[in-house]
Amino acid sequence: MKGNPDTLRKILTHTYDLIAEEGIDRTALSALAQRVGIAKPTLYYYFPTKDDLIAALFEEVRVIASYDSSFKRRPAPDEPFEAQLIRDGVQSLEALAQNPSFSRVLHEYFALGLREGRYHDGLQQITLSYPQGFETLLSQAVESGHLRAPRTSIPLTATLLALTFDGLSNQLILGLDVPFADLWATQVHLLLGDPA
């Protein structure tokens, strides 16, 4: 990307803030330029259109919202697997609960994804990264002896974990006060714990 990296970072940071406050449709480039402290033509030097700017920010949001940002890719050798999975999930959900701006920005992109295919496809990739990531992690944990094979198949267990995590995330995005840590830990234990 052309231009000063510090200015580029400021543009993306302030775009994020404006989207969280105003929404994508109401984010005005003139207000953005003013916040960044640059002239509006300078903004066009970095991003020729608002669509280009929104697309660039989406790439960053995709990385933050993906499975790899929330969970380890491999089982930790020095920690019980179930405890690791619970801890990673709770930490990720806590971060979401403490950052309502991210929830609003992600929600804006979901709304945009209903209208524009390129965002729909990217959001679908985020969503699919969770069952795929859990499936890989569970398979590795079973193969390495960190986990007994789940009662149900690994793909089904991975999908149930993904749906639980997604459901809890949606509750937090909506600002609902739910005992997400207890719910996540209970579901992990039900799916992976020793049979009663």
C-alpha positions as CSV (number, residue, x, y, z in Angstrom):
1,M,0.0,0.0,0.0
2,K,1.3,3.4,-0.9
3,G,1.8,6.3,1.5
4,N,2.9,6.7,5.1
5,P,2.3,3.6,7.2
6,D,1.4,5.7,10.3
7,T,-1.2,7.7,8.3
8,L,-2.6,4.5,6.9
9,R,-2.9,3.0,10.4
10,K,-4.7,6.1,11.6
11,I,-7.1,6.0,8.7
12,L,-8.0,2.4,9.4
13,T,-8.3,3.0,13.2
14,H,-10.5,6.0,12.8
15,T,-12.6,4.2,10.2
16,Y,-13.2,1.4,12.7
17,D,-14.2,3.9,15.3
18,L,-16.6,5.7,13.0
19,I,-18.2,2.5,11.8
20,A,-18.7,1.5,15.5
21,E,-20.3,4.9,16.2
22,E,-22.2,5.6,13.0
23,G,-22.4,2.4,10.9
24,I,-20.9,1.8,7.5
25,D,-23.6,3.7,5.5
26,R,-23.4,6.8,7.7
27,T,-19.6,6.9,7.9
28,A,-18.6,10.1,6.0
29,L,-15.2,10.4,4.4
30,S,-15.1,14.1,5.3
31,A,-15.6,13.3,9.0
32,L,-12.9,10.6,8.7
33,A,-10.4,13.0,7.1
34,Q,-11.1,15.5,9.9
35,R,-10.5,12.9,12.6
36,V,-7.3,11.7,11.0
37,G,-6.1,15.3,10.6
38,I,-5.7,15.1,6.8
39,A,-7.3,16.8,3.9
40,K,-10.0,14.7,2.1
41,P,-8.0,14.5,-1.1
42,T,-5.2,12.9,0.9
43,L,-7.6,10.3,2.0
44,Y,-8.3,9.5,-1.7
45,Y,-4.6,9.0,-2.2
46,Y,-4.7,6.1,0.3
47,F,-8.2,4.8,-0.7
48,P,-9.6,6.0,-4.1
49,T,-13.2,5.1,-2.9
50,K,-15.1,4.5,0.3
51,D,-15.6,0.9,-0.9
52,D,-11.9,0.4,-1.1
53,L,-11.5,1.7,2.5
54,I,-14.3,-0.5,3.8
55,A,-12.9,-3.6,2.0
56,A,-9.4,-2.9,3.5
57,L,-10.8,-2.7,7.0
58,F,-12.8,-5.8,6.5
59,E,-9.6,-7.8,5.9
60,E,-8.4,-6.8,9.3
61,V,-11.7,-7.6,10.9
62,R,-11.7,-11.0,9.3
63,V,-8.3,-11.8,10.9
64,I,-9.5,-10.7,14.3
65,A,-12.8,-12.6,14.1
66,S,-11.3,-15.9,12.8
67,Y,-10.9,-19.1,14.7
68,D,-7.1,-18.7,14.8
69,S,-7.4,-15.5,16.8
70,S,-9.5,-17.2,19.5
71,F,-8.1,-20.7,19.9
72,K,-4.8,-22.5,19.7
73,R,-4.0,-24.4,16.6
74,R,-2.5,-27.4,18.5
75,P,-3.1,-28.9,21.9
76,A,-0.7,-27.6,24.6
77,P,1.4,-30.5,25.8
78,D,1.6,-29.2,29.4
79,E,-2.1,-28.5,30.1
80,P,-5.2,-30.8,30.1
81,F,-6.9,-30.4,26.8
82,E,-10.4,-29.7,28.2
83,A,-9.0,-26.9,30.5
84,Q,-7.1,-25.4,27.5
85,L,-10.3,-25.3,25.4
86,I,-12.3,-23.8,28.2
87,R,-9.7,-21.2,28.9
88,D,-9.3,-20.1,25.3
89,G,-13.0,-19.9,24.8
90,V,-13.7,-17.9,27.9
91,Q,-10.8,-15.5,27.2
92,S,-12.1,-14.9,23.7
93,L,-15.7,-14.3,24.9
94,E,-14.4,-12.0,27.6
95,A,-12.5,-10.0,25.1
96,L,-15.7,-9.7,23.0
97,A,-17.8,-8.7,26.0
98,Q,-15.2,-6.0,26.9
99,N,-15.1,-4.6,23.3
100,P,-18.6,-3.7,22.2
101,S,-17.1,-1.6,19.3
102,F,-15.8,-4.8,17.7
103,S,-19.2,-6.4,18.0
104,R,-20.9,-3.4,16.3
105,V,-18.3,-3.3,13.5
106,L,-18.6,-7.0,12.9
107,H,-22.4,-6.7,12.9
108,E,-22.1,-3.9,10.3
109,Y,-20.2,-6.2,8.0
110,F,-22.7,-9.0,8.5
111,A,-25.4,-6.5,7.4
112,L,-23.3,-5.6,4.4
113,G,-22.7,-9.2,3.6
114,L,-26.5,-9.6,3.0
115,R,-26.2,-7.1,0.2
116,E,-22.7,-7.8,-1.3
117,G,-21.2,-11.1,-2.2
118,R,-17.6,-10.4,-1.5
119,Y,-18.4,-9.7,2.2
120,H,-20.8,-12.6,2.3
121,D,-18.1,-15.0,1.2
122,G,-15.6,-13.5,3.7
123,L,-18.0,-13.8,6.5
124,Q,-18.8,-17.4,5.5
125,Q,-15.1,-18.1,5.7
126,I,-14.9,-16.7,9.2
127,T,-17.9,-18.8,10.2
128,L,-16.6,-22.0,8.7
129,S,-13.1,-21.5,10.3
130,Y,-14.6,-22.5,13.6
131,P,-15.9,-26.0,13.0
132,Q,-12.8,-26.6,10.7
133,G,-10.5,-25.3,13.4
134,F,-12.1,-27.3,16.2
135,E,-12.1,-30.4,14.1
136,T,-8.4,-30.1,13.4
137,L,-7.7,-29.4,17.1
138,L,-9.8,-32.3,18.4
139,S,-8.2,-34.7,15.9
140,Q,-4.7,-33.6,17.0
141,A,-5.7,-33.9,20.7
142,V,-7.0,-37.5,20.1
143,E,-4.0,-38.5,18.0
144,S,-1.5,-37.1,20.6
145,G,-3.3,-38.8,23.5
146,H,-4.4,-35.5,25.1
147,L,-8.1,-36.4,24.6
148,R,-10.1,-39.5,24.5
149,A,-12.2,-39.8,21.4
150,P,-15.5,-37.8,21.9
151,R,-18.8,-39.7,22.4
152,T,-19.9,-38.4,19.0
153,S,-17.8,-38.1,15.9
154,I,-15.1,-35.5,15.8
155,P,-16.8,-33.5,13.0
156,L,-20.1,-33.4,14.9
157,T,-18.4,-32.4,18.1
158,A,-16.5,-29.7,16.4
159,T,-19.7,-28.3,14.8
160,L,-21.4,-28.4,18.2
161,L,-18.5,-26.5,19.8
162,A,-18.6,-23.9,16.9
163,L,-22.4,-23.5,17.2
164,T,-22.1,-23.0,21.0
165,F,-19.3,-20.5,20.6
166,D,-21.2,-18.6,17.9
167,G,-24.4,-18.6,19.9
168,L,-22.6,-17.2,23.0
169,S,-20.8,-14.6,20.8
170,N,-24.2,-13.5,19.4
171,Q,-25.6,-13.1,22.9
172,L,-22.7,-10.8,23.8
173,I,-22.9,-8.9,20.5
174,L,-26.5,-8.1,21.4
175,G,-25.4,-6.9,24.8
176,L,-27.2,-9.7,26.7
177,D,-25.9,-10.5,30.2
178,V,-25.4,-14.3,30.0
179,P,-23.1,-16.5,32.1
180,F,-21.0,-17.2,29.1
181,A,-18.0,-18.7,31.0
182,D,-20.2,-21.2,32.8
183,L,-22.2,-22.0,29.6
184,W,-19.0,-22.6,27.5
185,A,-17.3,-24.7,30.2
186,T,-20.5,-26.8,30.7
187,Q,-20.8,-27.5,26.9
188,V,-17.1,-28.3,26.6
189,H,-17.4,-30.7,29.5
190,L,-20.6,-32.3,28.2
191,L,-19.0,-32.9,24.8
192,L,-15.5,-33.9,25.9
193,G,-15.7,-35.0,29.5
194,D,-15.7,-38.6,30.6
195,P,-19.1,-40.3,30.2
196,A,-21.2,-40.5,33.4
